[in-house]
Structure formats: structure tokens, C-alpha cells
């Protein structure tokens, strides 16, 4: 479950300052819809329904495991209080490690201890036979373009809305534009030969305590991307299981 | 006459609950369009009070422990009761629960979003369930606008309330 990203609030014309309150209510409502066995209405602050009845019912009881993005202190505290897992994406390993520590402390205060399976880290990956080749492949990609980066007014208005919460200095630069070498160094992207990729994966586990890795194909480079997936599956994944 | 307080004018709503005759913010909002009568009298005196006030037809809004008084009244005066809203009702007890099937009036049960309906929802013929988000310990105080809105909707439109009449127009 994700609060979303600033550009989505801009696109759908939803006030970003209400995003956390909306998310909290939506999560409570979804959990109720998954568990309530009779039709029910919902009198919320942001959502109102007269008759909710979902089918098919979830297979898992009481419901499937829930994860939410947990990069900000507010999100980590909310996840801890609601006993749900957290996921990190579009961040760096040091930033995520700090946020995971905050989440675990908040969970401890709420009377429970998250396991490694409660923490997901999402990273893009690109594997090639050698480090040099993998690096060269990704160097060919055009720079990332995001709506909120391209329009100063949008960026300023989202910042001004309080969207990023109390830790605004960190949150607003999670996704800052960085050189490829720096992104690799920060664990934002897994790039290199299988041995290098494995080392980067181990670091994510050791520094962050993430028990689940969410891999995203880092580059659409045709045959080279297919080779990357295959190398990851045959040379990295089997050894990850031994970590 | 003691044991009651009246607010507003219009079709009558009899209100029962732990706060007695002290109105909650939701009662005050309802009184803008309705005659709200807060009742704090033992069950045996309620019928006498209604007759003395000359109220032949009424709706009911009951909170917590007031749910039992409300449903007992509905059983005693089936022709008088229009519709009933129970806000976070307390358990009714086996005797009353055994007679719920006799209640013909539509009943909307409002529960806090943090509560579970299991075992808390009266087995009614024309019952509707609705969860109130952020209801706190006292939903009539925590969410007065929301409560007044849905109570008015249900009492005025009864089971047709299931289909909203709120306009979706954003900017006329």
C-alpha cells in the first residue's frame, strides 16, 4: 500500500497535505473490507460508502500481509503502530537503514519486533559478465525525467504543502538526481558482474536488515537486459539463498 | 414534567444514551431540522412521557446503553416508530435479543471502525451496518457533522439511504 508520489497528487488534483490522513483511512477501510463478512457502510472523513461487499474473499486469514512505503519517520511510526511491514523504494541504502531503525524502534515501543520479512527493499538491477560492461550499458541510458523535477512551481508547491512531513530535508532528496557511480555506491541500483551484484545484495541485507528484495529491471536494453535477467537468475539468485 | 430536554422543531427524534439529557454536538446539529428530545427516564416512564408530549410518530437515536431502551420502546410501540439509529450499542441481553425479529422498523447500527461487528450487531430483520472512522470513544462528539448527516439520511429516507442523493458536481 502506498501513499503515492507527489506527481500523482498533482495529476489527480488531490491536496498533498491530506495524503497521510487519506492513506490512514484508506488502509483501515481496506482491512475492514477484507475481513468483514457482511455488507457494511463506511462513514469516513475522506471516503463514504453505503454498502461495501467484496468478493471473492481473500484466501489468507484474516487477510494478506500488508506492506507500506516506510521511508519517512511518520510512515515508519504508522506502520509500526499498525503492525504492518515496510517497503523502501526510490531511496538509498543509508537512508533506508536509518528509516528501518526508526521503524524497529517504533515497533518495539508498540510491543512487537519486526522480522526481516517485514522489510522490503526495492532496487533496480543490471548484471553483465563484467563490472565494466554493466556500467557501460547503464551509462548509455538517457537521464531520468520526472514531472516534479521539471516544473519548479510543482516542486515548490508540493514542498510547501507539508507532503514530506517533519524530515523534509531527507525525504525531498531521496530521489535527487545522481551520477551512476554514486547511485551504485548508495545501493540505489545493483550494477556489475554477478559477484559484484551479490556483494551489493548482501550489503542491503546487512545494513538494512531487509529480508525481501524487490528487483526492478534497470534498463530496457533488449538482449543485454535479457542476459542481465538470466545472469541474475543463474549466478546471483542461487547464491543469495545461501547468504 | 422531568426526564427530558427538547431542542429544535420538526418531526420528533427520541434520543437515549449514557449522557442523559445533555445534548452532544450531533444532537444540536440534528435540531436544526428536527425536534430532538433527549430522554432520561426509566423504561416504565418512557411511554407515559411520549403520550404526555402528544407524540404519535417518532424516530429514535440511541447510544451505548440507550440501545436497549430504544428497542424496548420499538417493541412496545411498533406503530409509533419510524426508523432507528443505534450508535455504538451496548449488548442488549438475551431477553431482548430473542425478540429482535419482531422489530419491523429499519435499524442502522453505527460501530466504531476499531470495533468488530461480530457479536455486537443485533440480529434485525431490516438492519444496516455502518462503520464510523475516527469515532473516538464518543462518536456523537468526535464526528458530529458526519453523525448528524447519516442519521438524517437514514431517518428521512430509511432503507433507500443505501443509494446516495449527494450531487457529484464539483463546480456548478
Interface residues (C-beta under 8 A of the other chain):
Chain A: X25 X28 X29 X32 X36 X38 X39 X40 X41 X42 X43 X44 X45 X47 X48 X50 X51
Chain B: X110 X113 X117 X121 X128 X129 X130 X131 X132 X133 X134 X143 X146 X147 X150 X161 X162 X163 X164
